[in-house]
């Protein structure tokens, strides 16, 4: 009987330690690429350009100072002002070039206001170098 209590107590202790570690020390999972694209666009739509700028790939930031980024991002911000700031994922993928090499991976978002129109009149696009990177390579408004 004592052995049963010891094992049961040991299991309880292990479970308690495991729960404590899970709640206190667990590192949150890295955001998915789609989440990064969504966050980037929502930051631009809110004109939080410093936060959006930090999501750019280092080589993009090297060639695009913050002021130039804000200027480049204004067309997206204008779309948000005119059509609403709520967005939803519309499509994602890549285009294959004639050489057979993959082009940058993209995520396109539509404005929620336009969700009933197929295709939506305006899409906001965010590109990444490939399917594994989490830093934004480019962005644009697609008519």
C-alpha positions in Angstrom: 0.0 0.0 0.0 2.8 2.4 0.8 4.3 1.8 -2.7 1.0 2.7 -4.3 0.9 6.0 -2.3 4.5 6.8 -3.2 3.8 6.2 -6.9 0.6 8.2 -6.8 2.3 11.0 -4.9 5.2 10.9 -7.4 2.7 11.1 -10.3 0.9 14.0 -8.6 4.2 15.8 -8.1 5.3 15.2 -11.7 1.9 16.4 -13.0 2.1 19.5 -10.8 5.6 20.4 -11.9 4.6 19.8 -15.5 1.6 22.1 -15.2 3.7 24.8 -13.5 6.3 24.6 -16.3 3.6 24.6 -18.9 1.9 27.7 -17.6 4.9 29.7 -16.4 7.8 28.8 -18.7 6.2 27.8 -22.0 7.5 29.8 -24.9 4.6 30.8 -27.3 4.8 29.2 -30.7 6.2 31.4 -33.5 3.5 33.0 -35.6 2.7 31.4 -38.9 3.6 33.2 -42.1 -0.1 34.0 -42.7 -0.3 35.5 -39.2 2.8 37.6 -39.9 1.2 38.9 -43.2 -2.0 39.6 -41.4 -0.3 41.5 -38.6 1.8 43.4 -41.1 -1.2 44.6 -43.0 -3.3 45.5 -39.9 -0.3 47.6 -38.7 -0.1 49.4 -42.0 -3.9 49.9 -42.1 -3.7 51.5 -38.5 -0.7 53.6 -39.7 1.5 51.8 -37.1 4.4 52.1 -39.6 7.2 51.5 -37.0 5.7 48.1 -36.1 5.1 47.1 -39.7 8.6 48.2 -40.7 10.2 45.8 -38.1 8.5 42.9 -40.0 10.4 43.7 -43.2 13.3 41.5 -44.2 16.7 43.0 -43.4 17.6 43.5 -47.0 14.4 45.4 -47.6 15.0 47.6 -44.6 18.5 48.2 -45.8 17.2 49.7 -49.1 14.1 51.4 -47.7 14.4 53.9 -44.9 11.4 54.3 -42.5 10.2 57.5 -44.1 10.3 55.9 -47.6 8.5 52.8 -46.1 5.7 55.1 -44.7 5.3 56.7 -48.1 5.2 53.3 -49.9 2.7 52.0 -47.4 0.3 55.0 -47.7 -1.7 53.5 -50.7 -2.6 50.5 -48.5 -3.6 52.9 -45.7 -5.7 54.9 -48.1 -7.6 51.7 -49.2 -8.3 51.0 -45.5 -9.6 54.5 -44.9 -11.9 54.2 -47.9 -13.1 50.6 -47.6 -12.6 49.7 -44.0 -9.7 48.2 -42.0 -10.9 44.7 -41.4 -9.3 42.2 -43.6 -9.5 38.4 -44.2 -7.3 36.0 -46.1 -8.4 35.6 -49.7 -5.7 33.4 -51.3 -2.1 32.5 -51.0 0.5 30.7 -53.1 3.2 31.4 -55.7 3.5 32.0 -59.4 5.7 29.7 -61.5 7.9 31.6 -63.9 8.6 30.4 -67.4 12.0 29.2 -66.2 10.3 26.9 -63.7 11.7 28.7 -60.7 9.3 29.7 -58.0 8.4 33.3 -57.4 8.1 34.8 -54.0 5.3 33.3 -51.8 2.3 35.6 -51.4 -0.7 36.1 -49.2 -3.6 38.2 -50.6 -6.2 39.7 -48.3 -9.5 41.2 -49.1 -11.3 43.7 -47.1 -14.2 42.3 -45.1 -16.5 44.9 -46.7 -15.8 43.3 -50.1 -16.2 39.7 -49.0 -19.4 39.1 -51.0 -17.9 40.3 -54.2 -16.1 37.6 -56.3 -13.4 38.5 -57.1 -13.0 41.4 -54.6 -12.3 44.7 -56.3 -9.1 45.3 -54.2 -6.6 42.9 -52.7 -3.8 43.6 -50.4 -0.7 41.5 -51.1 2.2 40.6 -48.8 5.1 38.6 -50.2 7.8 36.4 -48.6 11.0 34.9 -50.1 9.7 31.4 -49.7 7.3 29.3 -47.5 9.6 29.2 -44.5 10.6 32.9 -43.9 8.7 35.2 -41.6 10.0 38.5 -42.8 8.1 40.5 -45.3 9.8 40.9 -48.7 7.2 43.1 -50.4 3.6 44.5 -50.3 1.2 46.1 -52.7 -2.4 46.9 -53.6 -3.7 44.7 -56.4 -6.7 45.9 -58.3 
